[in-house]
Amino acid sequence: MEEQQQDDEFMMYTFKVRHCGYVHDWKKCDFAHHGESIKRRDLKKYYYRCLHCHAFQKYGSCRKGDACQYAHGVFESGLHPSRYRTTLCRNGTECKRDICFFAHNHEELRLLS
């Protein structure tokens, strides 16, 4: 598997999904920490679409929890395989985001099968 594909796989299926287990600055860690707001559900374990959950957007929580079929938050939506790097970033190679859900050149674009 090419390096870019490995990076994409990590971002879509592992980033902020698996728990870290260490006490340190969670903002600089690729893994999830207790109480972290950008923790995501494991797409290999829970099915959900990239579309935002209206309840989660409005109230910050959803009564369906992990059983909800919609994305809980920006990271679940933006890192979803049907959305992640499927369109170009409007800032291209000048992008300054720490985490960007978009491709910065045509080589980074992912084609959906």
C-alpha positions, -999 to +999 in steps of 0.1 A: +000+000+000+013+034-009+022+059+019-006+083+010-031+054+011-018+043+045-021+079+058-056+081+045-066+048+061-052+060+094-071+093+093-104+076+083-103+046+106-079+053+135-074+090+141-091+100+174-109+066+175-086+043+194-078+052+230-043+064+239-039+054+275-013+080+283-017+112+302-003+140+281-015+169+258-043+152+239-043+180+213-009+167+200-019+131+200-035+111+172-055+089+196-086+095+217-085+106+253-112+106+280-134+137+278-120+148+245-145+166+223-133+153+189-133+116+198-149+096+170-169+063+168-151+034+151-165+031+116-155-006+115-178-012+146-206+014+141-223+024+109-230+060+103-232+083+073-212+114+068-243+136+071-245+156+103-269+144+130-294+173+136-298+165+173-261+164+179-257+197+161-285+214+180-279+199+215-243+186+215-256+151+221-279+125+206-302+102+225-294+074+200-257+076+209-235+051+191-266+036+173-272+069+155-267+066+117-255+101+113-222+118+121-217+133+155-195+163+150-173+177+123-146+151+126-169+121+121-183+139+091-151+152+076-130+121+081-158+098+068-145+077+039-173+090+016-161+126+022-124+126+033-101+141+006-128+137-022-127+174-030-099+199-033-091+223-005-098+259-015-064+270+000-045+242-019-009+239-009-012+272+011-035+255+036-025+262+072-050+239+090-035+213+114-061+188+102-077+193+069-104+171+054-096+181+018-070+172-008-043+198-014-034+187-049-048+162-075-025+134-062-041+136-027-077+133-042-094+100-033-118+086-058-149+069-045-155+035-059 
